[in-house]
Structures are given as C-alpha cells and as structure tokens.
Amino acid sequence: MNSFVIGNPDKCIGCRTCYIACVDAHSKGNMFLSKEKDIEFNPRLSVIKTAKITGPIQCRQCEDAPCLSVCPNGSITNKNDVVIINKDNCIGCKSCAMACPFGAIEMAVVGDKVIANKCDLCASRENGPACVEVCLTGGLKLVNEDEVKDSVSKKLILNLKDLGFISKG
C-alpha cells in the first residue's frame, strides 16, 4: 500500500500554508529570495473553501492508480510506492486529470508547455511532505499502511462490540 497525505477538515483553517510549503519544496533555490519571473508557482495540492468546510485536495497515491492506467505514454509511474509524473514526458493530454477520482491532478504551465501536476509526497525531501511539516493546526497527516490496518482493526472491533459478538468490557 502506498502512503498518502490526508487532511482533517475539522482542523483546517484555510491558511494555505501547506500550499506555499509545497511550492517552496519544489522550487529551485529559495523562492523567497528569487525574482518573480524565476518562480514556478505550481503547488501540487489545492485548498477548497466553502461556507461549511475547508481542506486540501491531494493525491491519494492509489495502488491501482487510474491516472497511471490512462496515461497514453507512460509518463505516470509508481516508484517506491509513490505515484509520480515524469514532467519531461508528459504531453498535457489531461487524461489523468479526468481519470482521478479525487480531483487531485491539475494542469500547470511549466516552461513553455502545459503538463499534469499532482502531489509526489515531496519524494526528494528528507523530512517527507512539506505540507505536513508546516501545517499550523496539525490538520495534515502522512498515513502509511500500518496506520490504515490499525484503524480498520479498531473499527472492526467496535462494530463487533456494537453487534454483540464481542463483550463491551
């Protein structure tokens, strides 16, 4: 199972710190000291805000990734349990964006072409996803296989207790 970042909308305040951290993590050099024309402002997540909810939309790093399956030229791969886009090969056809069930792939202008853009878990960062590291409220979390299994086990036990198959004591 691939790891992924999940947002807790009950904790998200919509500050977009995650957004900026993502851009900074993927910038060449220090974006805060760069000239505006030299910054590629292409965050790999988006933040939605409605009257009742705020939260980030990010790639769930699907094991059987629909985006990978529909990519016509193999630009999307799963390497080291991270679904990544090879920006040099991407032709910007938007097939992956259409196939993503989470709406987590956006098109971005990079140099002189339009390519697919999505979370890569900051695979090149030693400390993992920058968004998780900087979230002011702790609303973002990197989830791994062990945490999912533990969560499923706990829910199963609670359900079995509720149904009377296991004593509640």
Disulfide bonds with the S-S distance in Angstrom:
none
